[in-house]
Amino acid sequence: MFDENEEVHVLVENELSPKEQQAQTSTEHKLKQANTQEKKKGVFRSEWLNEFKFLKEYKADKSKVTCMACNTQFNVHYGGKSDVIQHSKSKQHSKNMLTFNIDRQLITTAIKPTREKDEIAAAEATIVYHSVRHGISYLAQQCTTDVLKTLFASSSIAKSLSCGKTKAAAIATNVLAPYFTHIVVEEIKLAFHYSLAFDASNKGNLKTFPFCIQYFSDIGVKKDFIDDSSESAVDIHRNARQILNKYGLSIDGLTAIGADNTNVNVGENHSVFSLFRDEKPNVIKGSCYNHILHNSVKYSHKVLPIDVEKNLLTIYTHFSRSAKRIAELKSYYEFYEQDYMVILKHIKLRWLTLYTSIERLLQVFTPIKNYFLSLDDDCPKELQEFFSSEEGHCVLSFLEYILHIIQKSNLKLQRQYLSAVSLHQIITDLKINLQQRLISSFYGTSCRLKLSRLEPNVADKLKISFARFIERVIEYIDEYYLLKKKTNMEK
Protein backbone atom coordinates (compact mmCIF):
# COMPACT_ATOMS: atom_id res chain seq x y z
CA MET A 1 0.00 0.00 0.00
CA PHE A 2 1.00 3.56 -0.53
CA ASP A 3 2.31 5.12 2.66
CA GLU A 4 1.03 8.61 3.24
CA ASN A 5 4.04 9.67 5.30
CA GLU A 6 6.49 8.66 2.60
CA GLU A 7 4.65 10.74 0.06
CA VAL A 8 4.82 13.79 2.28
CA HIS A 9 8.56 13.25 2.89
CA VAL A 10 9.28 12.99 -0.83
CA LEU A 11 7.28 16.06 -1.56
CA VAL A 12 9.07 18.02 1.14
CA GLU A 13 12.48 16.91 -0.12
CA ASN A 14 11.62 17.85 -3.65
CA GLU A 15 10.43 21.23 -2.53
CA LEU A 16 14.04 22.33 -1.42
CA SER A 17 15.12 25.57 -3.09
CA PRO A 18 18.20 25.60 -5.38
CA LYS A 19 20.06 27.69 -2.79
CA GLU A 20 19.42 25.11 -0.06
CA GLN A 21 20.44 22.25 -2.35
CA GLN A 22 23.75 24.01 -3.12
CA ALA A 23 24.44 24.50 0.61
CA GLN A 24 23.70 20.83 1.29
CA THR A 25 26.09 19.73 -1.50
CA SER A 26 28.84 21.99 -0.14
CA THR A 27 28.45 20.54 3.36
CA GLU A 28 28.66 16.98 2.06
CA HIS A 29 31.86 17.87 0.13
CA LYS A 30 33.50 19.32 3.24
CA LEU A 31 32.61 16.25 5.29
CA LYS A 32 34.06 13.99 2.61
CA GLN A 33 37.29 16.09 2.42
CA ALA A 34 37.67 16.00 6.21
CA ASN A 35 37.27 12.21 6.23
CA THR A 36 39.94 11.93 3.51
CA GLN A 37 42.39 14.09 5.48
CA GLU A 38 41.72 12.11 8.62
CA LYS A 39 42.60 8.88 6.85
CA LYS A 40 45.79 10.37 5.30
CA LYS A 41 49.02 9.56 7.17
CA GLY A 42 52.46 11.14 7.18
CA VAL A 43 51.97 14.60 8.65
CA PHE A 44 54.10 15.75 11.57
CA ARG A 45 52.18 15.92 14.83
CA SER A 46 53.31 18.15 17.69
CA GLU A 47 52.29 15.57 20.32
CA TRP A 48 55.18 13.34 19.12
CA LEU A 49 57.61 15.81 20.71
CA ASN A 50 56.45 14.80 24.19
CA GLU A 51 57.21 11.13 23.55
CA PHE A 52 60.30 11.43 21.34
CA LYS A 53 62.68 14.07 22.74
CA PHE A 54 65.03 13.75 19.77
CA LEU A 55 62.41 14.86 17.20
CA LYS A 56 62.08 18.30 15.67
CA GLU A 57 59.61 19.65 13.14
CA TYR A 58 60.92 19.90 9.57
CA LYS A 59 59.11 23.00 8.30
CA ALA A 60 60.18 22.59 4.68
CA ASP A 61 58.16 19.36 4.31
CA LYS A 62 55.41 18.34 6.72
CA SER A 63 55.75 14.69 5.65
CA LYS A 64 59.29 14.58 7.11
CA VAL A 65 60.73 15.05 10.60
CA THR A 66 64.22 15.89 11.84
CA CYS A 67 66.18 13.63 14.22
CA MET A 68 68.46 15.92 16.25
CA ALA A 69 70.56 12.98 17.51
CA CYS A 70 71.38 11.76 13.97
CA ASN A 71 71.18 15.23 12.37
CA THR A 72 69.09 13.81 9.50
CA GLN A 73 65.54 14.00 8.14
CA PHE A 74 63.43 10.91 7.47
CA ASN A 75 60.03 10.34 5.86
CA VAL A 76 56.87 9.67 7.89
CA HIS A 77 54.47 9.89 4.94
CA TYR A 78 53.52 6.22 4.86
CA GLY A 79 53.97 4.97 8.41
CA GLY A 80 53.44 8.07 10.52
CA LYS A 81 54.37 7.36 14.14
CA SER A 82 55.49 3.82 13.26
CA ASP A 83 58.21 5.33 11.06
CA VAL A 84 59.48 7.29 14.05
CA ILE A 85 59.51 4.16 16.22
CA GLN A 86 61.34 2.20 13.52
CA HIS A 87 64.00 4.93 13.25
CA SER A 88 64.44 5.04 17.04
CA LYS A 89 65.27 1.29 17.03
CA SER A 90 68.04 1.55 14.40
CA LYS A 91 71.64 0.81 15.49
CA GLN A 92 73.02 4.15 14.32
CA HIS A 93 70.32 6.09 16.19
CA SER A 94 70.93 4.11 19.40
CA LYS A 95 74.65 4.85 19.14
CA ASN A 96 74.05 8.57 18.57
CA MET A 97 71.63 8.79 21.50
CA LEU A 98 74.42 7.80 23.93
CA THR A 99 76.18 11.14 23.40
CA PHE A 100 73.03 13.14 22.54
CA ASN A 101 71.50 12.73 26.00
CA ILE A 102 74.71 13.77 27.81
CA ASP A 103 75.44 16.71 25.50
CA ARG A 104 71.84 17.90 25.71
CA GLN A 105 71.95 17.70 29.49
CA LEU A 106 75.27 19.52 29.82
CA ILE A 107 74.81 22.22 27.18
CA THR A 108 71.14 22.69 26.27
CA THR A 109 69.82 22.69 29.83
CA ALA A 110 72.76 24.64 31.21
CA ILE A 111 72.45 27.54 28.76
CA LYS A 112 68.91 28.85 28.29
CA PRO A 113 69.02 31.87 25.98
CA THR A 114 66.37 34.50 26.58
CA ARG A 115 67.69 37.45 24.56
CA GLU A 116 69.64 37.79 21.34
CA LYS A 117 72.90 38.46 23.19
CA ASP A 118 72.36 35.35 25.26
CA GLU A 119 71.68 33.36 22.10
CA ILE A 120 74.93 34.59 20.55
CA ALA A 121 76.86 33.73 23.73
CA ALA A 122 75.25 30.28 23.83
CA ALA A 123 76.16 29.67 20.17
CA GLU A 124 79.78 30.66 20.79
CA ALA A 125 80.00 28.48 23.89
CA THR A 126 78.53 25.55 21.96
CA ILE A 127 81.07 25.96 19.15
CA VAL A 128 83.94 26.04 21.67
CA TYR A 129 82.56 23.00 23.50
CA HIS A 130 82.35 21.10 20.21
CA SER A 131 85.96 22.00 19.35
CA VAL A 132 87.29 20.98 22.77
CA ARG A 133 85.35 17.73 22.77
CA HIS A 134 86.72 16.69 19.36
CA GLY A 135 90.25 18.08 19.80
CA ILE A 136 89.93 20.84 17.19
CA SER A 137 92.48 23.65 17.45
CA TYR A 138 91.36 27.19 18.20
CA LEU A 139 92.87 28.34 14.90
CA ALA A 140 90.76 25.84 12.93
CA GLN A 141 87.73 26.83 14.97
CA GLN A 142 88.23 30.50 14.04
CA CYS A 143 88.18 29.49 10.38
CA THR A 144 85.01 27.46 10.93
CA THR A 145 83.33 30.46 12.55
CA ASP A 146 84.12 32.59 9.49
CA VAL A 147 82.62 29.90 7.24
CA LEU A 148 79.44 29.77 9.35
CA LYS A 149 79.04 33.55 9.10
CA THR A 150 79.28 33.29 5.30
CA LEU A 151 76.94 30.30 4.96
CA PHE A 152 74.26 31.71 7.25
CA ALA A 153 74.55 35.37 6.29
CA SER A 154 70.80 35.88 6.76
CA SER A 155 70.99 34.84 10.42
CA SER A 156 71.48 37.67 12.91
CA ILE A 157 73.13 35.26 15.37
CA ALA A 158 75.61 33.93 12.80
CA LYS A 159 76.47 37.48 11.74
CA SER A 160 77.32 38.42 15.31
CA LEU A 161 79.59 35.42 16.02
CA SER A 162 83.11 36.49 16.96
CA CYS A 163 84.89 33.44 18.27
CA GLY A 164 88.59 33.90 17.51
CA LYS A 165 91.55 32.10 18.99
CA THR A 166 91.90 34.29 22.10
CA LYS A 167 88.18 34.46 22.86
CA ALA A 168 87.74 30.70 22.36
CA ALA A 169 90.56 29.98 24.82
CA ALA A 170 88.96 32.36 27.33
CA ILE A 171 85.54 30.67 26.97
CA ALA A 172 87.06 27.21 27.38
CA THR A 173 89.15 28.05 30.46
CA ASN A 174 86.96 30.67 32.20
CA VAL A 175 83.41 29.53 31.37
CA LEU A 176 83.15 25.88 30.38
CA ALA A 177 86.00 24.51 32.52
CA PRO A 178 84.71 25.88 35.86
CA TYR A 179 81.18 24.70 35.07
CA PHE A 180 82.16 21.15 34.20
CA THR A 181 84.69 21.06 37.05
CA HIS A 182 81.88 21.90 39.47
CA ILE A 183 79.72 19.10 38.04
CA VAL A 184 82.53 16.54 38.26
CA VAL A 185 83.53 17.50 41.81
CA GLU A 186 79.93 17.29 43.01
CA GLU A 187 79.60 13.85 41.47
CA ILE A 188 82.84 12.68 43.12
CA LYS A 189 81.51 13.87 46.47
CA LEU A 190 78.28 11.93 45.88
CA ALA A 191 80.22 8.82 44.84
CA PHE A 192 82.58 9.36 47.83
CA HIS A 193 85.02 6.59 46.84
CA TYR A 194 87.61 7.41 44.17
CA SER A 195 91.10 6.43 43.00
CA LEU A 196 94.01 8.75 42.27
CA ALA A 197 96.57 8.26 39.45
CA PHE A 198 99.48 10.52 38.52
CA ASP A 199 102.57 10.68 36.34
CA ALA A 200 105.26 13.22 35.49
CA SER A 201 105.17 14.80 32.04
CA ASN A 202 107.75 17.02 30.33
CA LYS A 203 106.89 19.66 27.76
CA GLY A 204 110.04 21.51 26.77
CA ASN A 205 111.59 22.86 29.95
CA LEU A 206 108.28 22.62 31.82
CA LYS A 207 107.51 19.64 34.06
CA THR A 208 103.90 18.97 34.99
CA PHE A 209 102.12 16.32 37.04
CA PRO A 210 98.74 15.27 35.61
CA PHE A 211 96.50 13.96 38.40
CA CYS A 212 93.62 11.78 37.25
CA ILE A 213 90.73 10.98 39.59
CA GLN A 214 88.46 8.11 38.61
CA TYR A 215 85.10 7.30 40.15
CA PHE A 216 81.77 5.66 39.37
CA SER A 217 79.66 8.12 37.37
CA ASP A 218 78.05 8.82 33.98
CA ILE A 219 80.71 11.44 33.18
CA GLY A 220 83.66 9.42 34.47
CA VAL A 221 87.05 11.09 34.89
CA LYS A 222 88.38 14.38 36.28
CA LYS A 223 91.91 15.59 35.50
CA ASP A 224 94.03 18.43 36.80
CA PHE A 225 97.61 19.64 36.27
CA ILE A 226 100.24 21.14 38.55
CA ASP A 227 103.45 22.79 37.37
CA ASP A 228 106.28 21.56 39.60
CA SER A 229 109.82 20.56 38.65
CA SER A 230 110.44 18.59 41.85
CA GLU A 231 110.03 14.82 41.65
CA SER A 232 110.66 13.83 45.26
CA ALA A 233 108.10 11.67 47.05
CA VAL A 234 107.32 14.43 49.57
CA ASP A 235 106.68 17.05 46.88
CA ILE A 236 104.51 14.77 44.73
CA HIS A 237 102.50 13.79 47.80
CA ARG A 238 102.11 17.48 48.72
CA ASN A 239 100.84 18.29 45.20
CA ALA A 240 98.38 15.42 45.30
CA ARG A 241 97.03 16.53 48.67
CA GLN A 242 96.78 20.07 47.28
CA ILE A 243 94.52 18.77 44.47
CA LEU A 244 92.28 16.90 46.93
CA ASN A 245 92.04 19.87 49.31
CA LYS A 246 91.39 22.30 46.45
CA TYR A 247 88.20 20.46 45.47
CA GLY A 248 87.18 19.46 48.97
CA LEU A 249 87.68 15.71 48.47
CA SER A 250 87.98 13.64 51.64
CA ILE A 251 91.02 11.39 52.09
CA ASP A 252 88.63 8.81 53.56
CA GLY A 253 87.18 8.23 50.10
CA LEU A 254 90.57 7.40 48.53
CA THR A 255 90.66 3.69 47.61
CA ALA A 256 93.76 3.27 45.39
CA ILE A 257 96.93 5.02 44.20
CA GLY A 258 98.04 4.40 40.61
CA ALA A 259 101.46 5.33 39.22
CA ASP A 260 104.54 4.03 37.42
CA ASN A 261 106.46 1.26 39.19
CA THR A 262 109.33 3.46 40.34
CA ASN A 263 110.62 3.54 43.92
CA VAL A 264 109.64 7.17 44.39
CA ASN A 265 106.02 6.32 43.48
CA VAL A 266 105.30 2.88 44.92
CA GLY A 267 108.35 1.91 46.98
CA GLU A 268 107.71 0.31 50.36
CA ASN A 269 109.93 2.50 52.53
CA HIS A 270 109.67 6.16 51.45
CA SER A 271 107.40 6.83 48.49
CA VAL A 272 104.21 8.61 47.50
CA PHE A 273 102.27 5.43 48.18
CA SER A 274 103.80 4.94 51.63
CA LEU A 275 102.99 8.55 52.58
CA PHE A 276 99.36 8.05 51.57
CA ARG A 277 99.34 4.73 53.39
CA ASP A 278 100.44 6.53 56.57
CA GLU A 279 97.30 8.68 56.27
CA LYS A 280 95.02 5.83 55.21
CA PRO A 281 96.39 2.34 56.00
CA ASN A 282 93.96 0.41 53.75
CA VAL A 283 94.75 2.26 50.50
CA ILE A 284 95.50 -0.12 47.60
CA LYS A 285 98.60 0.06 45.42
CA GLY A 286 97.71 0.22 41.71
CA SER A 287 100.73 -0.74 39.62
CA CYS A 288 101.02 -0.06 35.88
CA TYR A 289 100.90 -3.47 34.22
CA ASN A 290 101.82 -2.05 30.83
CA HIS A 291 105.17 -1.11 32.34
CA ILE A 292 105.39 -4.48 34.08
CA LEU A 293 105.02 -6.39 30.79
CA HIS A 294 107.46 -4.03 29.07
CA ASN A 295 110.03 -4.41 31.86
CA SER A 296 109.56 -8.19 31.93
CA VAL A 297 110.77 -8.35 28.31
CA LYS A 298 113.76 -6.11 29.06
CA TYR A 299 114.55 -8.18 32.17
CA SER A 300 114.37 -11.45 30.20
CA HIS A 301 116.28 -10.16 27.18
CA LYS A 302 119.58 -10.64 29.02
CA VAL A 303 119.44 -14.44 28.71
CA LEU A 304 119.37 -14.38 24.90
CA PRO A 305 122.70 -14.90 23.11
CA ILE A 306 122.15 -11.80 20.93
CA ASP A 307 121.34 -8.23 21.97
CA VAL A 308 118.46 -7.64 19.55
CA GLU A 309 117.60 -4.18 20.88
CA LYS A 310 121.13 -2.91 20.26
CA ASN A 311 121.19 -4.31 16.72
CA LEU A 312 117.80 -2.75 15.90
CA LEU A 313 119.03 0.67 17.01
CA THR A 314 122.28 0.27 15.04
CA ILE A 315 120.41 -0.65 11.86
CA TYR A 316 118.02 2.29 12.22
CA THR A 317 120.84 4.75 12.97
CA HIS A 318 122.78 3.59 9.91
CA PHE A 319 119.99 4.71 7.55
CA SER A 320 118.25 7.46 9.54
CA ARG A 321 120.26 10.44 8.23
CA SER A 322 121.83 9.28 4.99
CA ALA A 323 119.97 9.63 1.70
CA LYS A 324 122.87 7.97 -0.12
CA ARG A 325 122.66 4.80 2.00
CA ILE A 326 118.90 4.62 1.51
CA ALA A 327 119.36 4.93 -2.26
CA GLU A 328 121.84 2.04 -2.17
CA LEU A 329 119.48 0.00 -0.03
CA LYS A 330 116.61 0.54 -2.50
CA SER A 331 118.67 -1.13 -5.21
CA TYR A 332 118.71 -4.30 -3.05
CA TYR A 333 114.95 -4.10 -2.65
CA GLU A 334 114.59 -3.91 -6.43
CA PHE A 335 116.94 -6.88 -6.91
CA TYR A 336 114.81 -9.05 -4.59
CA GLU A 337 111.60 -7.61 -6.10
CA GLN A 338 110.37 -6.15 -2.83
CA ASP A 339 108.66 -2.84 -2.20
CA TYR A 340 110.74 -0.43 -0.19
CA MET A 341 109.75 -0.38 3.49
CA VAL A 342 111.23 1.97 6.08
CA ILE A 343 113.07 0.50 9.05
CA LEU A 344 111.06 1.32 12.18
CA LYS A 345 112.80 2.89 15.13
CA HIS A 346 112.76 1.05 18.44
CA ILE A 347 112.59 3.31 21.50
CA LYS A 348 113.59 1.54 24.70
CA LEU A 349 111.20 3.59 26.82
CA ARG A 350 108.17 2.71 24.68
CA TRP A 351 106.60 -0.68 25.22
CA LEU A 352 104.91 -0.97 21.81
CA THR A 353 107.94 -0.44 19.55
CA LEU A 354 110.06 -3.59 20.00
CA TYR A 355 107.56 -5.97 18.43
CA THR A 356 106.80 -3.68 15.46
CA SER A 357 110.52 -3.07 14.82
CA ILE A 358 111.28 -6.82 14.82
CA GLU A 359 108.26 -7.54 12.63
CA ARG A 360 109.38 -4.96 10.05
CA LEU A 361 113.00 -6.21 10.06
CA LEU A 362 111.84 -9.77 9.37
CA GLN A 363 109.74 -8.54 6.44
CA VAL A 364 112.82 -7.01 4.76
CA PHE A 365 115.46 -9.27 6.29
CA THR A 366 117.00 -10.56 3.03
CA PRO A 367 117.78 -7.19 1.36
CA ILE A 368 118.95 -5.68 4.67
CA LYS A 369 121.20 -8.64 5.38
CA ASN A 370 122.84 -8.62 1.96
CA TYR A 371 123.30 -4.86 2.08
CA PHE A 372 125.29 -4.96 5.32
CA LEU A 373 127.32 -8.04 4.34
CA SER A 374 128.33 -6.29 1.13
CA LEU A 375 129.89 -3.43 3.13
CA ASP A 376 132.74 -5.69 4.30
CA ASP A 377 134.99 -3.63 6.60
CA ASP A 378 132.55 -0.68 6.67
CA CYS A 379 129.89 -2.84 8.26
CA PRO A 380 129.57 -2.41 12.06
CA LYS A 381 131.11 -5.40 13.82
CA GLU A 382 128.00 -6.37 15.81
CA LEU A 383 125.85 -6.32 12.65
CA GLN A 384 128.39 -8.36 10.70
CA GLU A 385 128.24 -11.05 13.40
CA PHE A 386 124.46 -10.79 13.58
CA PHE A 387 123.85 -11.26 9.83
CA SER A 388 126.65 -13.80 9.28
CA SER A 389 125.05 -16.47 11.49
CA GLU A 390 121.63 -18.09 11.32
CA GLU A 391 121.22 -17.66 15.07
CA GLY A 392 120.25 -13.99 14.72
CA HIS A 393 117.43 -14.76 12.29
CA CYS A 394 116.19 -17.54 14.57
CA VAL A 395 116.19 -15.26 17.66
CA LEU A 396 114.21 -12.64 15.73
CA SER A 397 111.59 -15.23 14.77
CA PHE A 398 111.32 -16.37 18.39
CA LEU A 399 110.87 -12.83 19.69
CA GLU A 400 108.30 -11.99 17.04
CA TYR A 401 106.20 -14.99 18.08
CA ILE A 402 106.44 -14.45 21.86
CA LEU A 403 106.17 -10.65 21.76
CA HIS A 404 103.01 -10.92 19.65
CA ILE A 405 101.36 -12.73 22.57
CA ILE A 406 102.58 -10.13 25.07
CA GLN A 407 101.67 -7.28 22.72
CA LYS A 408 98.03 -8.39 22.53
CA SER A 409 97.78 -8.43 26.32
CA ASN A 410 99.45 -5.03 26.50
CA LEU A 411 96.87 -3.53 24.14
CA LYS A 412 94.03 -5.06 26.15
CA LEU A 413 95.40 -3.40 29.30
CA GLN A 414 95.08 0.02 27.63
CA ARG A 415 91.31 -0.19 27.22
CA GLN A 416 89.35 2.63 28.80
CA TYR A 417 86.77 0.27 30.29
CA LEU A 418 89.31 -2.01 32.01
CA SER A 419 88.23 -3.29 35.44
CA ALA A 420 89.96 -5.27 38.19
CA VAL A 421 88.22 -8.45 37.00
CA SER A 422 89.39 -7.85 33.41
CA LEU A 423 92.93 -7.17 34.64
CA HIS A 424 93.03 -10.51 36.45
CA GLN A 425 91.69 -12.30 33.37
CA ILE A 426 94.24 -10.68 31.01
CA ILE A 427 97.25 -11.42 33.23
CA THR A 428 96.08 -14.98 33.92
CA ASP A 429 95.48 -15.73 30.22
CA LEU A 430 98.91 -14.34 29.33
CA LYS A 431 100.65 -16.53 31.89
CA ILE A 432 98.74 -19.61 30.71
CA ASN A 433 99.70 -18.91 27.07
CA LEU A 434 103.37 -18.51 27.97
CA GLN A 435 103.38 -21.63 30.14
CA GLN A 436 101.83 -23.65 27.31
CA ARG A 437 104.62 -22.52 24.95
CA LEU A 438 107.15 -23.40 27.62
CA ILE A 439 105.76 -26.90 28.18
CA SER A 440 105.39 -27.71 24.47
CA SER A 441 108.70 -26.00 23.51
CA PHE A 442 106.84 -24.46 20.57
CA TYR A 443 108.07 -21.00 19.65
CA GLY A 444 106.37 -20.52 16.31
CA THR A 445 106.50 -22.35 12.97
CA SER A 446 109.12 -20.04 11.49
CA CYS A 447 111.39 -20.40 14.52
CA ARG A 448 111.02 -24.19 14.54
CA LEU A 449 111.99 -24.34 10.85
CA LYS A 450 115.10 -22.23 11.46
CA LEU A 451 116.08 -24.33 14.49
CA SER A 452 115.93 -27.49 12.38
CA ARG A 453 118.51 -26.04 10.00
CA LEU A 454 121.04 -25.34 12.75
CA GLU A 455 123.57 -27.74 14.22
CA PRO A 456 122.07 -29.77 17.09
CA ASN A 457 124.29 -28.29 19.82
CA VAL A 458 123.59 -24.71 18.64
CA ALA A 459 119.85 -25.40 18.39
CA ASP A 460 119.80 -26.89 21.90
CA LYS A 461 121.53 -23.82 23.36
CA LEU A 462 119.00 -21.56 21.68
CA LYS A 463 116.08 -23.65 22.96
CA ILE A 464 117.44 -23.40 26.50
CA SER A 465 117.76 -19.60 26.20
CA PHE A 466 114.26 -19.36 24.74
CA ALA A 467 112.80 -21.38 27.62
CA ARG A 468 114.71 -19.29 30.15
CA PHE A 469 113.41 -16.11 28.48
CA ILE A 470 109.77 -17.19 28.95
CA GLU A 471 110.45 -18.34 32.54
CA ARG A 472 111.91 -14.94 33.45
CA VAL A 473 108.93 -13.12 31.91
CA ILE A 474 106.54 -15.18 34.05
CA GLU A 475 108.73 -14.69 37.14
CA TYR A 476 108.78 -10.92 36.66
CA ILE A 477 104.99 -10.75 36.24
CA ASP A 478 104.45 -12.92 39.33
CA GLU A 479 106.81 -10.77 41.36
CA TYR A 480 104.44 -7.80 41.02
CA TYR A 481 101.09 -9.45 40.48
CA LEU A 482 101.24 -12.01 43.29
CA LEU A 483 102.74 -9.45 45.65
CA LYS A 484 99.80 -7.15 45.01
CA LYS A 485 97.40 -10.04 45.43
CA LYS A 486 98.98 -11.00 48.72
CA THR A 487 98.87 -7.43 50.00
CA ASN A 488 95.17 -7.12 49.19
CA MET A 489 94.39 -10.37 50.98
CA GLU A 490 96.24 -9.19 54.06
CA LYS A 491 94.34 -5.94 54.08
Secondary structure, DSSP 8 states (H G I E B T S, - for coil): ---HHHHHHHHHHHT--HHHHHHHHHHHHHHHHHHHHHH------TTHHHH-TTEEE-TT-TTEEEETTTTEEEE-TTTTHHHHHHHHTSHHHHHHHHHHHHHIIIIITT----SHHHHHHHHHHHHHHHHHHTT--HHHHHHHHHHHHHHTTT-HHHHH----HHHHHHHIIIIIHHHHHHHHHHHHHHH--EEEEE--EEETTEEEEEEEEE-SSSS-EEEEEEE-----HHHHHHHHHHHHHHTT--GGGEEEEEE-S-HHHH-SSSSHHHHHHHH-TT-EEEE-HHHHHHHHHHHHGGGSSS-HHHHHHHHHHHHHT-HHHHHHHHHHHHHTT----------TT-TTHHHHHHHHHHHTHHHHHHHHHTTGGGS-HHHHHHHHSHHHHHHHHHHHHHHHHHHHHHHHTT-TT--HHHHHHHHHHHHHHHHHHHHHT---HHHHHHHHHS-HHHHHHHHHHHHHHHHHHHHHHHHHHHHHHHHHHH-
